[in-house]
Amino acid sequence: MQTATLHSIEARQQPAFLSFTPLALETRPAVDTAAAAYYLSRRPQTLRGWACLENGPLRPIRIMGRLAWNVAEIRRLLGVSA
């Protein structure tokens, strides 16, 4: 007998477990799109759209074809001190 597991749409769209350093404790100069989206309370696809259309409040740094988001700019945008 085979059983099927049904999952909600939300469970399928989100990774099982992601853990991010609190923004106040972040020491890296730049973070990846997933971390930046978490800090800004946006979906990663929104940040990718900002990068593509160059119309968002932040501009990413492109490193070897990948997007990196400046932590100082994220803090400035959110009004959080370092």
Backbone bond lengths (Angstrom), bond angles and torsions (degrees), N, CA, C in turn:
res aa  C-N    CA-C-N  psi(-1)  N-CA   C-N-CA  omega(-1)  CA-C   N-CA-C  phi
1 M - - - 1.437 - - 1.527 109.48 -
2 Q 1.321 115.89 133.31 1.444 121.00 -177.69 1.527 109.08 -112.00
3 T 1.318 116.43 134.16 1.458 119.83 179.14 1.518 108.83 -111.24
4 A 1.289 115.55 142.91 1.459 121.50 178.58 1.519 108.98 -104.93
5 T 1.298 115.60 141.35 1.453 120.86 177.30 1.518 107.81 -103.76
6 L 1.306 116.09 124.05 1.454 121.18 178.36 1.523 108.70 -100.74
7 H 1.303 115.27 133.05 1.455 120.63 179.92 1.517 109.35 -120.53
8 S 1.311 115.23 150.97 1.459 119.42 176.79 1.533 108.93 -72.60
9 I 1.298 116.07 163.79 1.462 120.83 179.03 1.520 110.18 -61.47
10 E 1.325 117.35 -40.24 1.460 120.76 -179.01 1.526 111.20 -61.99
11 A 1.319 117.03 -40.66 1.462 120.73 -178.97 1.524 110.74 -66.73
12 R 1.314 117.54 -34.70 1.462 120.27 -179.61 1.514 112.03 -75.74
13 Q 1.317 118.32 -29.85 1.458 121.05 -175.37 1.521 113.03 -83.77
14 Q 1.317 118.61 -26.22 1.448 121.13 -176.09 1.518 110.61 -102.53
15 P 1.337 116.66 143.50 1.454 119.56 176.08 1.523 110.29 -60.33
16 A 1.317 116.17 155.17 1.458 121.00 -176.65 1.526 111.76 -60.88
17 F 1.333 118.25 -45.20 1.452 120.01 -177.41 1.518 109.75 -156.43
18 L 1.305 116.62 120.22 1.450 121.73 174.10 1.519 107.77 -125.43
19 S 1.296 116.04 137.41 1.450 121.01 179.38 1.526 108.10 -124.58
20 F 1.316 116.06 129.45 1.459 120.67 -178.79 1.518 110.04 -121.29
21 T 1.322 116.06 144.29 1.451 122.29 174.79 1.525 107.85 -66.27
22 P 1.327 118.82 138.10 1.472 119.13 175.35 1.529 109.84 -56.45
23 L 1.307 116.24 142.94 1.464 121.10 -175.35 1.524 111.42 -57.91
24 A 1.319 118.26 -37.59 1.464 121.33 -179.94 1.528 111.73 -64.70
25 L 1.332 118.24 -23.55 1.463 121.97 -178.44 1.528 113.06 -103.12
26 E 1.312 117.85 -0.21 1.468 122.07 -178.09 1.519 109.54 -68.72
27 T 1.338 116.79 125.23 1.464 121.58 -178.18 1.522 113.14 -106.27
28 R 1.318 117.84 -13.48 1.464 120.32 -179.84 1.530 109.37 -72.09
29 P 1.325 118.23 147.29 1.464 120.00 178.18 1.529 112.75 -72.16
30 A 1.339 116.58 -25.46 1.461 121.02 -179.71 1.523 108.97 -146.10
31 V 1.339 115.56 151.50 1.460 121.12 -179.96 1.517 109.58 -124.76
32 D 1.328 115.91 163.83 1.454 119.86 179.19 1.535 110.73 -75.65
33 T 1.304 115.67 175.16 1.464 121.43 -175.07 1.525 112.10 -63.07
34 A 1.315 117.90 -39.75 1.468 120.55 -178.85 1.524 111.03 -62.63
35 A 1.323 117.52 -43.81 1.458 121.00 179.90 1.531 110.71 -67.94
36 A 1.318 117.23 -43.51 1.466 120.34 179.22 1.526 110.83 -61.90
37 A 1.318 117.09 -41.03 1.462 120.81 178.30 1.527 110.69 -63.28
38 Y 1.319 116.97 -39.83 1.463 121.26 177.81 1.529 110.35 -61.50
39 Y 1.336 117.20 -48.58 1.463 121.00 -179.08 1.524 112.35 -62.99
40 L 1.337 116.72 -34.57 1.462 121.27 -177.09 1.530 113.24 -92.15
41 S 1.326 116.78 -0.19 1.475 122.11 -178.27 1.527 111.43 56.54
42 R 1.311 114.69 46.46 1.458 122.57 176.58 1.517 108.20 -129.28
43 R 1.319 116.22 166.35 1.458 120.45 173.90 1.521 108.93 -82.65
44 P 1.329 117.20 148.34 1.467 119.15 178.95 1.530 112.81 -55.59
45 Q 1.316 117.30 -34.46 1.465 119.86 179.99 1.525 111.71 -63.94
46 T 1.325 117.65 -30.51 1.455 120.96 176.80 1.526 110.02 -63.48
47 L 1.322 116.73 -44.23 1.459 120.14 179.10 1.520 111.57 -66.87
48 R 1.319 116.64 -36.63 1.470 119.21 176.13 1.526 110.79 -63.41
49 G 1.324 116.18 -36.87 1.463 120.83 176.16 1.523 111.19 -64.39
50 W 1.332 116.92 -43.01 1.469 120.73 176.53 1.525 110.38 -58.31
51 A 1.329 116.07 -41.48 1.463 120.11 -179.26 1.525 111.17 -66.62
52 C 1.315 116.00 -42.90 1.465 121.04 -177.08 1.523 111.84 -68.75
53 L 1.327 115.92 -47.05 1.465 120.86 -176.21 1.528 113.25 -87.90
54 E 1.336 116.38 -10.89 1.466 122.55 -177.76 1.520 111.81 52.33
55 N 1.336 116.28 45.27 1.456 119.78 -178.05 1.527 113.35 -127.58
56 G 1.316 118.09 9.89 1.454 121.06 -177.92 1.515 112.48 -91.27
57 P 1.320 117.03 176.62 1.461 120.70 179.40 1.532 112.76 -73.77
58 L 1.330 117.21 -13.64 1.465 122.02 178.46 1.517 110.01 -127.73
59 R 1.313 116.08 150.17 1.462 121.76 173.58 1.525 107.53 -114.63
60 P 1.299 118.29 131.46 1.459 120.03 179.93 1.518 112.02 -81.39
61 I 1.317 114.15 164.92 1.455 122.55 171.37 1.524 104.83 -98.79
62 R 1.291 117.40 133.69 1.463 120.42 178.19 1.519 109.07 -99.08
63 I 1.337 115.51 119.43 1.461 121.46 -178.62 1.520 108.03 -122.36
64 M 1.331 115.99 110.01 1.469 121.59 179.41 1.533 111.44 52.20
65 G 1.311 117.05 42.65 1.451 121.62 178.05 1.521 115.12 82.21
66 R 1.313 117.42 1.94 1.463 121.69 179.14 1.511 109.77 -109.38
67 L 1.315 116.15 156.16 1.458 121.25 178.99 1.516 110.03 -95.80
68 A 1.313 116.21 136.02 1.465 122.74 173.86 1.526 106.56 -130.14
69 W 1.320 116.25 139.71 1.463 121.99 -175.08 1.522 109.24 -113.49
70 N 1.319 116.21 127.49 1.455 123.52 -175.97 1.531 109.98 -65.75
71 V 1.328 116.86 122.07 1.466 121.99 -177.68 1.529 110.85 -65.91
72 A 1.327 117.61 -38.42 1.468 120.49 178.75 1.527 111.01 -61.30
73 E 1.327 117.23 -39.19 1.463 121.16 178.32 1.532 111.57 -68.81
74 I 1.331 116.76 -37.35 1.467 120.32 177.24 1.520 109.13 -63.74
75 R 1.335 116.80 -44.79 1.477 120.67 178.09 1.518 111.07 -61.10
76 R 1.345 117.12 -43.60 1.460 121.14 179.91 1.518 110.73 -61.54
77 L 1.316 116.17 -44.10 1.462 121.16 -179.02 1.528 111.10 -62.69
78 L 1.335 116.35 -38.94 1.473 120.66 -178.44 1.520 112.87 -87.24
79 G 1.328 117.21 -9.03 1.467 120.04 -179.28 1.513 113.10 74.07
80 V 1.336 116.37 30.53 1.462 121.97 179.97 1.508 108.50 -102.81
81 S 1.335 117.30 133.03 1.456 119.70 177.67 1.520 110.84 -83.15
82 A 1.306 115.42 154.53 1.477 120.73 -176.84 1.500 112.97 -72.94
